[in-house]
């Protein structure tokens, strides 16, 4: 996304459940707002009314029979609506958009972990987002066992309840994505303390922010 085409920037945060990405997304948004940037914070799936309804279907633990292909199509439907309603307009206005999960989650969860062919996942991602690809993606990398310890006290949604083997495959998927696209995707060691992680986040983000 060039400065001439759009003054905004699109930053996504990714990782397995329990990696700390949501905390880091919040800290990032707070720092950017203090610095004077016009920031829009979003989450996936969700962010707009239609997408939130799809989120409820996807994460409901009762929907145990849902296939990986069904997951893929529902995630893409929620994403397409989010992009249409808010992401694309915000970027066109020059805002900084920070999204907690985006299409790399679909590649990792439904592709690498769920077994949907990666070329099909890529085509679905492209259809859902059009030209709204992230300028920067931060992947918070952590051992799934440690992540599980962090989340042991909270109720699990349907995706979190898929087990350690599934989470291991998701983590491997995110590492593969980071290795394949190093210019866009920055892998961050999420096993450290919050301040150390946040420092790495800010260094990566400042490198792609528009300058006044």
FENLIN-V322187 format. One line per field, one symbol per residue. psi: psi as a letter, one per 20 degrees, with the letter a starting at -180 (. if undefined). burial: I if it has 9 or more other ideal C-beta (glycine too) atoms within 8 Angstrom, else O. A space follows every 10 residues. Layout:
psi->???
burial->???
This chain:
psi->oqhhhpirqo pqprrrpjij hhghgghggg ggghijqopo prqqqbhrgg hhhhghghio ihlhiprhgg gghgghgggg hgggghgghg hhijropopn qbihgggggh fghijpphhg ggggghghic imqqhppooo pqphgghhhh jhiqqpahhh jirhgghghg ghghhgghhh mhhhppppoj iargggghgh ghggghijqq q.
burial->IOOOOIOIII IIIIIIOIII IIOIIIIIIO IIIOOOIOII IIIIIIIIOO IIOIIOIIII IOIOOOOIOO IIIIIIIIII IIIOIIIIOI IOOIIIIIII IIIIIIIIII IIIIOIOIOI IIOIIOIIIO OIOIIIIIII IIOIOIIIOO IOOOOOIIIO OOOOOIIIII IIIIIIIIOO IOOIIIIIII OOOIOOIIOI IIOIIOOIIO OO
